Amino acid sequence: MSKYKQIFQLMVEENKEIFDTFKQIHDAYALNPEMNKAKFNRIGSEIMDIIRDYERRLCGHMSRGKYGKFAGGVSEKFMQEIKKSYPKIVFVGVE
């Protein structure tokens, strides 16, 4: 299994409660964005902080070494993995 997939699974497992909560509001937001926007953005900002932390864990050491040119690609693959489960995550914070 790829490292970015392992980090994604670890992230969700270690933060299971908030990701379960976000999944519920994410699905509600997909059905009715206007009604669920405030809660989606509030919980989504916490989720984005967690995602950034795990992304730094995944790519932080890479960017300093000889594999620095691959860090952007791995980061993109990590975000694609997140978007598979939470496709509306790109709308967190959008007004």
Buried (B, 14 or more C-beta within 10 A) or exposed (E): EEEBEEBBEEBBEEBEEBBEBBBEBBEBBBEEEEEBBEBBBEBBEBBBEBBEEBBEEBBEEBBEEEEEEEBEEBBEBBBEBBEEEBEBBEBBEEE
